[in-house]
Amino acid sequence: MRWSLPKTRNLSLNISFLKSVEKRLKESRIPSAASEAEQLVRHFSGMSRLDFFTGQKTVTPRTRKFIQAALKTRLEGQPLSYILEEAEFFGLKFFVNQHTLIPRPETEILVEEGLKILDEIPRRSLKRPPRDDRDASEPIINVLDIGAGSGCIAISLTIHKTDCRMTALDVSSKALKMARKNIEFHGLGQKVKLIKSSLFGAFGQDKKSSFDLILSNPPYVPEEDFRTLSREVLSEPRLALDGGPQGLLIIEAILGQAPYFLKSDGWLLMEIGDGQAETLAKKILKEKRFLNFRFVKDLNGIERVLVAQKDSV
């Protein structure tokens, strides 16, 4: 196959510009400079990898200016996901902005464990919807996501478990707006209910013992650790990160209130921080409100997700 001279020249220009972006990222010691450079260039040029690396199209002078401006923002410490206004989670695309936490690979463990639990819930114990419901033949699993953020947890679970009745809470109106955008993008407008609430506050007495599963990726960064965080992390909403003293303020609040809202034998899953498992284990054993519990480690060997089942009594 012979290439025309324009295609050859386009490819040369594309590669040269890509390498210049990569070089500046490397000079600023940004990890995965090559990957980030390609994401920046292809995102703002709107090119597929095929078009870019075969010279079918080239980066226009006007687009180069947009990319250079985005690169400058990245070098100033803005997370790449905020610049691109999107992130990948559980193999799905999510829109994000500075009002939402950027989805992380560790949180995928929370979703994976949630799906395992949902597969284990006995169908005979589930209530069926009214007879006039279109899905009346299907059992209903009631799931609550506390701290919806971009909606990545609630949406990922709902897509993979279609018999879920999902409710997602967040205290931030701006985060809920982004979650709504993602819900509509994934076609789940009738599947996921969003509520503005600080933890369980919006429920009062209404949701007593009503959920089969409660999940949360709560703020768990110890407030005393904020001075050590990178510029990228500090760009994210502090409300979604700051867990108070030792990072346990919100975690312990959820742990204390969740049994009231869980069905008998219901499950609580929470993402937690490094070194928090021992304290939480002691608290659970002391209060005896959960039948059993365990911790799931991430790829770094950190106990990252608490899985606890409510006592049936």
C-alpha positions in Angstrom: 0.0 0.0 0.0 1.4 3.4 -1.1 0.7 6.4 0.9 0.1 9.8 -0.7 2.5 12.6 0.1 -0.3 14.6 2.0 -0.9 11.6 4.3 2.8 11.1 4.9 3.2 14.7 5.8 0.1 14.7 8.0 1.5 11.7 10.0 4.8 13.4 10.4 3.2 16.6 11.7 0.9 14.6 14.0 3.8 12.6 15.5 6.0 15.7 15.9 3.3 17.6 17.7 2.4 14.6 19.9 6.1 14.2 20.9 6.3 17.9 21.8 3.3 17.6 24.2 4.8 14.4 25.7 8.1 16.1 26.3 6.6 18.9 28.3 4.6 16.5 30.4 7.8 14.5 31.1 9.7 17.6 32.0 7.1 18.2 34.7 7.5 14.7 36.0 3.9 13.7 35.2 3.4 10.0 35.3 2.1 8.3 32.1 3.2 11.3 30.0 2.9 9.4 26.7 -0.6 8.2 27.5 -1.7 11.7 28.7 -0.2 13.4 25.7 -2.2 11.2 23.3 -5.4 11.7 25.3 -5.0 15.4 25.2 -4.2 15.6 21.5 -6.8 13.2 20.3 -9.5 14.5 22.6 -9.3 18.1 21.4 -8.6 17.2 17.8 -11.5 14.7 17.8 -9.5 12.1 16.0 -9.6 8.3 16.2 -6.3 6.5 16.7 -6.6 5.3 13.1 -7.0 8.7 11.7 -4.2 10.2 13.8 -1.6 7.4 13.3 -2.2 7.0 9.6 -2.2 10.6 8.7 -5.8 10.5 7.4 -6.3 13.8 9.3 -4.0 16.3 11.0 -4.1 18.6 14.0 -5.1 22.0 12.7 -3.4 25.2 13.9 -6.6 26.3 15.7 -6.8 23.0 17.6 -3.1 23.2 18.5 -3.9 26.4 20.4 -6.7 24.6 22.4 -4.3 21.8 23.2 -1.5 24.1 24.3 -4.0 25.9 26.6 -5.1 22.5 28.0 -1.5 21.4 28.4 -0.7 24.6 30.4 -3.6 23.9 32.7 -2.4 20.3 33.2 1.1 21.5 34.0 -0.4 23.8 36.6 -1.8 20.7 38.5 -5.3 20.4 37.1 -6.2 16.7 36.9 -6.4 15.3 33.3 -10.0 14.1 33.8 -11.2 17.6 34.7 -9.5 19.0 31.6 -11.1 16.3 29.4 -14.3 16.5 31.4 -14.6 12.7 31.4 -13.2 9.6 33.0 -13.5 5.8 32.6 -14.8 3.6 35.4 -15.8 0.0 35.3 -15.4 0.1 31.5 -17.9 2.9 31.2 -17.6 6.6 30.3 -18.5 9.2 32.9 -18.6 13.0 32.7 -16.8 14.7 35.6 -16.0 18.2 36.7 -14.5 20.0 39.7 -17.7 19.3 41.7 -17.3 15.5 41.6 -14.6 13.1 42.7 -12.7 11.6 39.9 -13.5 7.8 39.8 -10.6 5.6 40.9 -9.7 2.0 40.1 -9.9 1.2 43.9 -13.6 2.0 43.8 -14.1 -0.6 41.2 -13.5 -3.1 44.0 -16.5 -1.7 45.8 -18.7 -2.3 42.7 -17.3 -5.8 42.2 -18.1 -6.8 45.8 -21.5 -5.2 45.5 -22.3 -7.3 42.4 -21.2 -10.5 44.3 -23.5 -9.6 47.2 -26.4 -8.9 44.9 -25.9 -12.3 43.2 -26.1 -14.0 46.7 -29.3 -12.3 48.0 -32.0 -15.0 48.2 -34.7 -14.1 45.6 -37.4 -15.6 47.8 -36.8 -12.8 50.3 -37.4 -10.0 47.8 -40.6 -8.1 47.5 -42.2 -8.0 44.1 -43.5 -4.7 42.7 -47.3 -4.1 42.1 -49.1 -6.3 39.5 -49.5 -3.3 37.1 -45.7 -2.8 37.0 -44.2 -3.6 33.6 -41.5 -5.6 35.4 -43.8 -7.4 37.8 -42.3 -10.7 37.0 -38.9 -9.6 38.3 -37.9 -9.4 41.9 -36.7 -6.0 43.2 -33.5 -5.4 45.1 -33.3 -2.1 46.9 -29.9 -0.5 46.8 -28.6 2.8 48.3 -25.5 4.6 47.2 -24.4 7.2 49.8 -22.3 10.0 48.2 -23.2 9.6 44.6 -20.7 12.1 43.2 -20.6 11.5 39.4 -23.0 8.6 39.8 -20.4 6.0 38.8 -21.1 3.5 41.5 -24.9 3.6 41.2 -24.8 3.5 37.4 -22.3 0.7 37.1 -24.3 -1.5 39.5 -27.6 -0.7 37.8 -26.2 -1.5 34.3 -24.8 -4.9 35.5 -27.8 -5.7 37.8 -31.0 -4.7 36.0 -33.3 -5.8 38.8 -31.9 -3.2 41.2 -34.1 -0.3 42.4 -31.3 2.2 42.9 -31.4 5.3 45.2 -28.3 7.6 45.2 -27.7 10.4 47.7 -25.4 13.4 47.8 -25.3 16.5 49.8 -24.0 18.6 46.9 -26.5 19.9 44.4 -23.7 20.4 41.8 -22.6 16.8 42.2 -26.2 15.6 41.7 -26.4 17.7 38.5 -23.4 15.8 37.1 -24.8 12.5 38.3 -28.1 13.3 36.5 -26.1 14.0 33.3 -24.4 10.6 33.5 -27.7 8.8 34.4 -29.3 10.2 31.2 -26.2 9.5 29.1 -26.4 5.8 30.1 -30.2 5.7 29.6 -31.1 5.1 33.2 -33.4 8.0 33.8 -36.1 5.6 35.1 -33.8 3.3 37.0 -31.8 5.6 39.4 -33.4 7.9 41.8 -31.3 10.9 43.0 -31.9 12.6 46.4 -30.1 15.5 48.0 -29.3 14.4 51.5 -26.5 14.5 54.1 -26.1 10.8 54.7 -29.5 9.4 55.7 -31.0 12.8 56.7 -33.6 13.0 54.0 -35.3 9.8 55.0 -36.2 10.4 58.6 -38.3 7.4 59.7 -39.4 6.6 56.1 -36.8 4.1 55.0 -36.5 1.9 58.1 -35.2 -1.6 57.2 -35.8 -1.0 53.5 -32.5 -1.6 51.7 -30.9 -4.9 50.8 -27.5 -3.3 50.1 -26.0 0.1 51.1 -22.7 1.2 49.4 -20.6 4.2 49.9 -17.3 5.7 48.9 -17.3 8.2 51.8 -14.7 10.9 52.5 -11.9 9.1 54.3 -8.7 11.2 54.0 -7.6 12.2 57.5 -7.8 16.0 57.8 -4.2 16.0 59.2 -3.0 14.5 55.9 -4.2 17.2 53.6 -0.9 19.1 53.7 0.8 16.1 52.1 -1.6 15.7 49.2 -0.6 16.4 45.6 -1.9 19.4 43.6 -4.1 17.1 41.5 -5.9 15.6 44.6 -6.3 19.0 46.1 -8.1 20.1 43.0 -10.9 17.7 43.8 -13.8 18.7 46.1 -12.7 18.7 49.7 -16.2 17.7 50.7 -15.7 14.4 49.0 -12.2 13.8 50.5 -12.1 15.1 54.1 -13.0 12.4 56.5 -12.2 14.5 59.6 -9.8 13.3 62.4 -8.2 10.0 61.3 -10.5 10.0 58.3 -13.2 8.2 60.2 -15.9 10.8 60.9 -18.2 10.0 58.0 -17.3 6.3 57.9 -18.3 5.8 61.6 -21.5 7.8 61.1 -22.5 5.5 58.2 -21.5 2.5 60.2 -23.7 3.6 63.1 -26.8 4.5 61.1 -26.8 1.9 58.3 -28.2 -1.0 60.4 -31.4 1.1 61.0 -32.0 1.3 57.2 -30.9 -2.2 56.2 -33.2 -5.2 56.0 -32.5 -8.1 58.2 -29.3 -9.8 56.8 -28.7 -6.7 54.6 -25.3 -5.7 53.6 -23.1 -2.6 54.0 -20.1 -2.0 51.8 -17.7 1.0 52.2 -14.5 2.0 50.7 -12.0 2.9 53.4 -8.5 4.3 53.8 -5.1 2.8 54.5 -4.8 1.8 58.2 -8.5 2.2 59.1 -9.5 -1.4 59.0 -8.3 -2.3 62.5 -10.2 0.6 64.2 -13.3 -0.3 62.3 -13.0 -4.0 63.2 -12.8 -3.2 66.9 -15.9 -0.9 66.6 -17.9 -3.6 64.8 -17.0 -6.3 67.3 -17.8 -4.0 70.2 -21.2 -2.8 69.0 -22.3 -6.3 67.7 -24.7 -4.8 65.1 -23.3 -6.8 62.2 -23.5 -10.6 61.9 -20.2 -10.9 60.1 -17.7 -8.7 58.3 -14.5 -8.8 56.3 -12.1 -6.5 54.4 -11.1 -6.7 50.8 -7.6 -5.7 49.8 -6.7 -3.7 46.7 -3.8 -4.4 44.4 -1.4 -2.7 46.8 -2.4 -5.0 49.7 -4.3 -2.3 51.5 -7.6 -3.3 53.1 -9.8 -1.1 50.9 -13.4 -2.2 51.2 -15.4 -3.2 54.3 -18.1 -5.8 53.7 -20.4 -6.2 56.6 -23.8 -8.0 57.0 -26.4 -6.8 59.4 -27.4 -9.1 62.2 -30.7 -10.9 61.5 -31.9 -10.2 65.1 
